Amino acid sequence: MDSSIGVLMTYPMSDYLEQQLQKRFNLFKLWTHSSHSDFLKNNSNSIQALVGNTKIGADAELIDSLPKLEIVSSYSVGLDKIDLSKCQEKGIRVTNTPDVLTDDVADAAIGLVLAVTRRVCECDRFVRSGLWKKRDFGLGTKFSGKSVGIVGLGRIGSAIAKRAQAFDCLISYHSRSERPETNYKYYSSIIDLAANCHILIIACALTEKTHHIVNREVIDALGPKGILINIGRGPHIDEPELVSALLEGRLGGAGLDVFENEPEVPEHLLALENVVLLPHVGSDTVETSESMADLVINNLEAHFLKKPLLTPVI
């Protein structure tokens, strides 16, 4: 690969990805520069490619500041941090990393369900604190046989459904359109879906339409025995409404891998025993991290060798 091709990495994502980019290209690391504007002023004409993720992608301002930019290769499935309209307008190619992280995110969703229903984290703290010597632990709730509603039946949502079926769960879903090839019950309204399931799992893409798709009405439909799981994006849920519902007992529990203002987490959530919190690690396994990195690099190399992109978005 031509090592003079400038690649801008927006945020520290993976040591392996960083090392491989360094070997093949002229790598610039945006986060190592205290003044982004000064860095861009001095280096904008040297950058032909950008690697972003769900923290910092490619907004209109950054795209406009890079006149030689040809491709954005995102180390993520989600594209909400990339201004796709601006890329299309300027003829900039965009790729992401679908499929390789599907299993890990689906596994994490089921892990969160089990952690909330069977009170796994509470149990762990109970044993470590020595309380088991003084009294028995309270009961959790069963996961097997529960009704599971999935918001978004794409790759990840379908993988979650498959796993939940192994627990004899009744699956229903809400998405932009019905998927007649499945045997799952479809609800055109997320409120109706929430009202007819025990566990609601958010697995859709973040768009203007799905921003705060889980609001007070949806939470109240899920109800005081319901459990909300989010492995999508933080802004899918109206976080203040979620917090108040949990504090007031209008929602039974929650398992969250993502938050509205990561890494900031609402203080009230930290004190609640019926909430399990993960630091956005749904796809973070050694195997998946390397597979995602390889896909980012392979897309970049394909572009600059004038070969078809592996996972083109535009």
Disulfide bonds with the S-S distance in Angstrom:
none
